[in-house]
């Protein structure tokens, strides 16, 4: 199980330091949603990325319901946090929210509001509503580093930008050379993770790989996957989405096209499956298009099981 050492990281979440050989239960527990979509607070409608707080409450971007909901630990239904459910293109509403992080410095949520082509902010301190902080961007993922810089994954322009607080013009820190397969390029990046050295890890969706861009780098380096689309080889990924990186640089990937979660150790030629069977299904050991992943402070794994309209929790195994 995870040790007592924790680090502030993506979405201000705590990523435990795992012991060597850590494993998780193969059977997931449904902690949000069900096996069918719906608009009530007992259901989800294509859950995307999520944030898990220190009390193991799960905040979910409920993509097609145009809202952010929280499922508290042990709850049988969710609670509305942001949004009203209707798909309306207005500045005071969400439209297809995709990612969410908590900025602890301002006690506010920052949301990749894809349908409204913006990055939005919603304060938990007051009822000031939803505020646009970066306009006109099709963001698939967001992250924040320890210094408070905001990173935005621009799916449309195949790049990742870093923004200072209060500014709307960012600096390219990954990609920026158009769509392509070269290491200086990205192809429809889907998720980002920023470590404490400000290295940016990118789910390079169209290239079926995870690339790491160190601070100031002119090109990335492949840390997981290859360019082989839907290969049966264990070293390949198929349309990777969510990712998390732990303190030891192990990369955890939601392998969307292969319905599994894979852990990739530094320098390893292939990954290890830690959740999912590799085939689509809705059983407790199966996933169907896994989207986002997160860990709680105890090291339990959470997966937004996109096409099963649920969030699954895989308990960390305690060493005997």
Secondary structure, DSSP 8 states (H G I E B T S, - for coil): -EEEEEEE-GGG-EEEEE-TT--B-SS-EEEEE-SS--SSTT--SSEEEEEE-TT--EEEEEGGGTEEEEE-TT-SS-EEEEE-S-----TTS-SSEEEEEEETTTTEEEEEEGGGTEEEEEESSS---EEEEEES--EEEEEE-TT--EEEEETTTTEEEEE-TT-S--EEEEE-S-B-SSTT-BSS--EEEE-TT--EEEEEGGGTEEEEE-TT-SS-EEEEE-S-TT-SSTT--SSEEEEEE-TT--EEEEEGGGTEEEEE-TT-SS-EEEE--SSB--STT-BSSEEEEEE-TT--EEEEEGGGTEEEEE-B----
